[in-house]
């Protein structure tokens, strides 16, 4: 059974491995998973991910893969070999998702399909040529991910409840764009609080700047974990 802190994924959205290591040292065991996104991946993050995995730390590689099948399959295999615990793939089509599943092989890597990025609003989807309601798009992509054999999805807290109802309890929902009450939404168009996300059915919460840019990152993480615990307790 997961502890409340195990559900907290901290986004190491910094420009270099040294900054990331300093944050990891400051946060210690107050969080469950560390997320390494594109910015850090291109600045020593892949080596950091491998080192963290070897030390027993769960690592979330937020690569958001989307390419031809052979590239997605080989990229997934490389990330699986690093020992990472989670990897993101855009849940836009069956071919991409199936390639990621093949690339994972028999590793323990959990694949998460990205539904709709949390910085996007309905008007942004219209700009992309998508005329369906945002909630319907997110749900459709979640179903694609589940049917393809992925372990879960990345979804806003605004769409999490519908996805949970449609996919059942065993399918992971990881919610980014989470902002503690009173903090700025920044570039998140569909932000929710930790309590709202857990209440909607999220299994994990991804939080970056409210923790990593706080005067005391560990205290900020501890406060969020306390809110997660309170939400789980009802």
Phi, psi and omega in degrees: 000132183287140170281159178306322181292333180295338182274353182265120176252120180264126180277115179274067183274071180234169190270356181201160183295326181296318177297319180297317180297323178295320178294318179298320178296321181289323184277328177055230183265019181282348180232160183269320189223144174250131181257130178246114182262189187300318182304311182283328179303324181273008180225048178090006185289329181292319177295322178295319179300316180297317181294318179297317180297319180294334179273001177094008179271128175294132183237136179250111177268108184266070184273342181048059185296137174199108183193188176295160189302315183298320181292316179297318181297313182290323179295318178298318179298320179295319180289323176299320180292341179285343182093007180300151181269328184223149175215139178260143177223136178294128183269061184260336183203158184294325183297315179298315183293318179296323179296320178295320179296318177296318181295327178296326181060225182259019178287172179268005181301129177265129182261132182238125179273128177281122181275279177229126181304142186285355175269359183264141175251168179308324180295331179291324178292322177299320178299329179279356181091013180258116185257011176270152177303145184304317182298323179292321179297313180299317181293318178300315181291326176296319178294321175302314181298315181295316181297330181280349179100014176286164183272341182178194182221162167261122183210143176298154175299338178288334180254352188299320184297316179295321179293318178299316181298322184279331187253345177088178189284340185273355184264124185287139171239119179250121187249115173268186179066030181268131181228122176303151181305132179094349179269161182284144177290334181056235184267017179266118182280337185229053182288151174223163175278163176305317181298318180297317182296313179296318180297331180277352177112009179292141176270323181229150176242135177256121181225132181245268190303323177301339176259307189291337179253010178284151177304325178231091184304320182294318178297321178295318178295317180299322179294321179291319177300321178297323178291321176299314180299319180295318180294321179293327181284346180089000000 
